[in-house]
Amino acid sequence: MVKLSEFLSDESKKDLILGQVKVGDVFRMHLGKEEKVVGKDTSDDGRNKYFIIIGFDVDGSAIGLVLIDTKINPYLPQVRKDLHYKLSPDNYKFLNGKSRYVDCSDLKEISSTKFVSLFSGDKAKGHINDDDLKLIRDAIVSYEDAEPKLLKKFGLIRTR
């Protein structure tokens, strides 16, 4: 059977996929060193992580994201622990009945090219509701060590 994707250029595939991705969408993909995600074992080149799309840069070459953690790392400084936003399993099926924590102290980015290369329909897991998304975005901006350049890049703050 012929697949539609066989008829599309790489650029058309990228535009098609990114045109469907929205702020607040949740994905689970293998992230690595490029996204500053390390494996649990030193021989691992990263690991599968759930994450929330937070924003896009102006030219569409990068995507801002924050990770969803199973638990809060006890070795983080208290200020970073306090910036973990709890997601309730009552609101999100993809949590499989367990609370999870959004790390709002660590805004990351992934190139849109890499995102598209990792993308498949089963990687999309859900969408964060507007109330939670606003609180998550506000928490990201409130972090004292957040990089203003990165916040601006993904539309979290504006400069005059």
C-alpha positions, -999 to +999 in steps of 0.1 A: +000+000+000+013+035-009+016+060+019+007+097+014+040+106+030+058+091+000+044+118-022+054+147+001+088+165+002+105+166+036+096+203+038+059+195+031+059+168+057+074+192+082+049+219+075+020+194+077+031+180+111+040+213+127+008+228+114-011+204+136+010+209+168-004+234+193+008+250+225-003+228+253+000+195+234+017+167+252+040+142+235+062+113+246+095+111+226+131+101+230+150+132+240+187+134+243+218+156+248+206+181+222+176+188+245+197+185+276+181+152+287+204+126+301+198+088+304+194+071+337+225+051+328+257+067+316+256+046+284+221+058+275+219+086+249+188+101+265+154+087+274+117+087+266+100+117+283+066+132+283+067+169+276+044+199+269+047+222+240+051+258+254+058+278+223+074+282+189+100+306+177+091+331+150+107+313+121+094+279+130+129+263+135+125+256+172+099+245+198+099+254+235+090+226+259+089+216+295+092+180+308+067+161+328+084+142+356+072+111+375+085+127+408+103+158+419+141+153+420+150+155+457+185+169+449+172+200+432+175+233+451+142+242+469+135+271+445+134+246+416+114+220+436+088+247+442+084+253+405+070+218+398+034+220+388+013+190+398-009+175+371-039+155+384-047+121+368-084+131+371-079+156+343-055+137+320-059+101+308-022+099+297-011+101+333-026+066+338-040+073+372-009+088+387+000+124+395+029+139+376+049+171+379+058+197+352+093+211+357+086+248+352+122+257+361+137+242+330+125+255+297+140+234+269+140+236+232+140+211+204+147+219+167+115+215+146+135+193+123+143+168+151+108+170+164+094+160+130+120+132+127+108+117+160+071+124+153+045+097+147+008+097+156+013+075+187+037+101+202+008+126+208-006+119+243-030+147+250-035+184+256-031+205+288-063+224+297-062+262+294-062+268+332-033+245+339-014+258+308-017+294+320-004+285+355+025+265+339+035+293+316+033+318+345+055+296+366+081+293+338+083+331+335+085+335+373+116+314+377+144+338+387+170+320+366+149+317+335+168+329+304+150+361+292+162+354+256+146+319+257+114+332+273+111+358+245+120+333+218+090+312+226+065+340+232+064+338+270+075+375+274+075+404+252+100+433+250+090+467+239 
